Amino acid sequence: MGDNVKNNKKENRSRRPSAIPPAITAPCVELSGNREALIEGSKGVLEYSPTTVRVNTSGMIISVSGRELNLRCISASALIIDGFITDISFTV
């Protein structure tokens, strides 16, 4: 019986992938009420006005609509939009 358990452990190890697959690079959107949106995974700003901000991410475009929108903080892969947010849409 002991040999059987050892063989099962070997089989289980051999079925596991040798490396963890890369994480899906989907963007992350975090809202603070309707006054602030943090978008992680940004690849660049496509449109920016006081009423619309469109952000390119891997695989989709995120559009934020509202009033008095500002890009408060921009880094290489994230940005913060503040203002009065009325709508967020995702285009694949």
Sequence and secondary structure as in RCSB ss.txt:
>XXXX:A:sequence
MGDNVKNNKKENRSRRPSAIPPAITAPCVELSGNREALIEGSKGVLEYSPTTVRVNTSGMIISVSGRELNLRCIS
ASALIIDGFITDISFTV
>XXXX:A:secstr
 HHHHHHHHHHHHHHS SS        EEEEETTTEEEEESEEEEEEE SSEEEEEETTEEEEEEEEEEEEEEE 
SSEEEEEEEEEEEEEE 
